Amino acid sequence: MKSFFEKLYQNSRTDFFALAENALNTEQRTFVVTANPEIFMQAEKSDELRVLLLDPDTTLIADGIGIVKGARMLGISVKERIPGVELAEFLLSACNSGKKSVYLFGAKREVLDALCKVCREKYPALSVVGTCDGYVSDKDAVFDQIRALAPDLVLVALGVPQQEQLIYRHLKDFSKGVFVGVGGSFDVLSGTKARAPALFIRLNLEWLYRILKEPSRLKRFYQNNVKFIFRVKKLKKDKKV
């Protein structure tokens, strides 16, 4: 797992946003993984996911505060978390400024429709060249459609790690585009769900807010986040031996 931490982007959110915007403007193919404890834990058990995360063409950013704290425990200085929802919002704005295009893949159809409405109103110069909900049976075929449309930005909201694995399988078929797996961000960006209140965001407690709103998340949180903490502590201890 330590190799995943060592690959994390370590500078500020502002610096990364500038890099992402430059990738859009220069048509540099870029694959961003918004890393949380869940994907690191799963990658320890999956060769496919491990290869994906460690590929030189994959950029890892710390979406969760657990990733930031885990990195610091291991002596890796990650300046701050870069929430996937904020990256997605920034990229949509950057595409609007540059009159670029986006493909939106994932979530429910009503969420996608609401997000398209937001894009029309908030980002009028942005071209939404295509959408597909996350319930289509042949998701690989959707990427064939995306390749034909050649959008500047592709946001995939299918959940971890399915969204990352799908992007990675098809990445080599594209000559340009910024690709990001954004989990549940479409719900927030569309206004379908509210993001955590500012106080929770400022205190890095969005995870707690989500559990309070959806108690069913607690088991998943334990399986990934709590076990993740013990895993990092063991790594730290082994490092000292």
Solvent accessible surface area in square Angstrom, and as a share of the most:
residue,aa,sasa,rsa
1,M,26,0.11
2,K,67,0.28
3,S,49,0.31
4,F,3,0.01
5,F,0,0.00
6,E,95,0.43
7,K,56,0.24
8,L,6,0.03
9,Y,37,0.14
10,Q,74,0.33
11,N,78,0.40
12,S,19,0.12
13,R,65,0.24
14,T,104,0.60
15,D,66,0.34
16,F,8,0.03
17,F,31,0.13
18,A,59,0.46
19,L,99,0.49
20,A,4,0.03
21,E,59,0.27
22,N,75,0.39
23,A,6,0.05
24,L,5,0.02
25,N,84,0.43
26,T,80,0.46
27,E,93,0.42
28,Q,104,0.46
29,R,85,0.31
30,T,22,0.13
31,F,0,0.00
32,V,1,0.00
33,V,0,0.00
34,T,12,0.07
35,A,0,0.00
36,N,36,0.18
37,P,6,0.04
38,E,19,0.09
39,I,1,0.00
40,F,0,0.00
41,M,25,0.11
42,Q,55,0.24
43,A,0,0.00
44,E,49,0.22
45,K,177,0.75
46,S,32,0.21
47,D,102,0.53
48,E,92,0.41
49,L,1,0.01
50,R,78,0.28
51,V,90,0.52
52,L,0,0.00
53,L,0,0.00
54,L,64,0.32
55,D,31,0.16
56,P,126,0.79
57,D,82,0.43
58,T,4,0.03
59,T,42,0.24
60,L,1,0.00
61,I,0,0.00
62,A,1,0.01
63,D,32,0.17
64,G,13,0.12
65,I,28,0.14
66,G,23,0.22
67,I,0,0.00
68,V,1,0.00
69,K,120,0.51
70,G,2,0.02
71,A,0,0.00
72,R,127,0.46
73,M,63,0.28
74,L,3,0.01
75,G,65,0.63
76,I,18,0.09
77,S,84,0.54
78,V,2,0.01
79,K,118,0.50
80,E,54,0.24
81,R,24,0.09
82,I,1,0.01
83,P,3,0.02
84,G,5,0.05
85,V,22,0.13
86,E,33,0.15
87,L,0,0.00
88,A,0,0.00
89,E,69,0.31
90,F,53,0.22
91,L,0,0.00
92,L,2,0.01
93,S,47,0.30
94,A,8,0.06
95,C,0,0.00
96,N,34,0.17
97,S,87,0.56
98,G,36,0.35
99,K,162,0.69
100,K,32,0.14
101,S,16,0.10
102,V,0,0.00
103,Y,5,0.02
104,L,0,0.00
105,F,0,0.00
106,G,0,0.00
107,A,23,0.18
108,K,103,0.44
109,R,96,0.35
110,E,112,0.50
111,V,4,0.03
112,L,0,0.00
113,D,73,0.38
114,A,33,0.25
115,L,1,0.00
116,C,20,0.12
117,K,106,0.45
118,V,38,0.22
119,C,2,0.01
120,R,156,0.57
121,E,119,0.53
122,K,111,0.47
123,Y,13,0.05
124,P,104,0.65
125,A,41,0.32
126,L,16,0.08
127,S,54,0.35
128,V,49,0.28
129,V,52,0.30
130,G,16,0.16
131,T,40,0.23
132,C,20,0.12
133,D,33,0.17
134,G,13,0.13
135,Y,154,0.59
136,V,48,0.27
137,S,116,0.75
138,D,77,0.40
139,K,62,0.26
140,D,54,0.28
141,A,35,0.27
142,V,3,0.02
143,F,1,0.00
144,D,68,0.35
145,Q,101,0.45
146,I,0,0.00
147,R,97,0.36
148,A,89,0.69
149,L,81,0.40
150,A,48,0.38
151,P,2,0.01
152,D,15,0.08
153,L,0,0.00
154,V,0,0.00
155,L,0,0.00
156,V,0,0.00
157,A,9,0.07
158,L,34,0.17
159,G,24,0.23
160,V,23,0.13
161,P,15,0.09
162,Q,102,0.45
163,Q,2,0.01
164,E,0,0.00
165,Q,33,0.15
166,L,4,0.02
167,I,0,0.00
168,Y,59,0.23
169,R,113,0.41
170,H,22,0.10
171,L,10,0.05
172,K,156,0.66
173,D,61,0.31
174,F,12,0.05
175,S,107,0.69
176,K,43,0.18
177,G,4,0.04
178,V,0,0.00
179,F,1,0.00
180,V,0,0.00
181,G,0,0.00
182,V,7,0.04
183,G,22,0.21
184,G,51,0.49
185,S,9,0.06
186,F,1,0.00
187,D,31,0.16
188,V,44,0.25
189,L,23,0.11
190,S,10,0.07
191,G,62,0.59
192,T,76,0.44
193,K,101,0.43
194,A,85,0.66
195,R,62,0.23
196,A,9,0.07
197,P,63,0.39
198,A,72,0.56
199,L,96,0.48
200,F,47,0.20
201,I,47,0.24
202,R,163,0.60
203,L,99,0.49
204,N,50,0.26
205,L,52,0.26
206,E,11,0.05
207,W,80,0.28
208,L,59,0.29
209,Y,36,0.14
210,R,97,0.36
211,I,23,0.12
212,L,112,0.56
213,K,131,0.55
214,E,61,0.27
215,P,96,0.61
216,S,101,0.65
217,R,80,0.29
218,L,103,0.51
219,K,152,0.64
220,R,121,0.44
221,F,40,0.16
222,Y,110,0.42
223,Q,80,0.35
224,N,18,0.09
225,N,36,0.18
226,V,38,0.22
227,K,81,0.34
228,F,4,0.02
229,I,82,0.41
230,F,136,0.56
231,R,68,0.25
232,V,1,0.01
233,K,106,0.45
234,K,114,0.48
235,L,26,0.13
236,K,70,0.30
237,K,140,0.59
238,D,69,0.36
239,K,117,0.50
240,K,155,0.66
241,V,150,0.86
